[in-house]
Structures are given as C-alpha cells and as structure tokens.
Amino acid sequence: MSELMEFLSMGGYAFFVWSSYGLTTIILLAVVFWSSRQLKQSRTQAFRRALQHRNKQ
C-alpha cells in the first residue's frame, strides 16, 4: 500500500503531474467533441448542397 501512495505522490510533484494529466485529458476530450461537431456540420452542409444541386437539374 505504501508503494502505491509513494507512486501517487510522485516524489513531491504530484500536484503538477496529476494536474498535467487532467488538463491533457480535458483538452483531448474537447478536441474530440469539437471535431465530431465539425464533422456533423460539414456533413449537413454537403447534404444540403447535394440537395440544391439535385433540385436545379
């Protein structure tokens, strides 16, 4: 158990290490969310353009 606590304390740098991991995770999740949202918008735009092009013919 003491080995786990020693690992989690990261030699006194736990705050910096774990906050870095947390911030990185938050940023990566935001990128995934933003990318999926942009993909959905792009697909919607492409679908609308295809419909407009089809209606003109």
C-alpha angles and dihedrals in degrees: 000000000000089000090058092049090048090051092048092049090055093211094301095313096091096119093055095041098046094041088053091052091048095048091047091051092049092049093048092049090049091052091050091048093046092046094050090048092050091048091053091050092048092050091049091051092048091049092050092048090050091051092049091049091048092050092052092058 
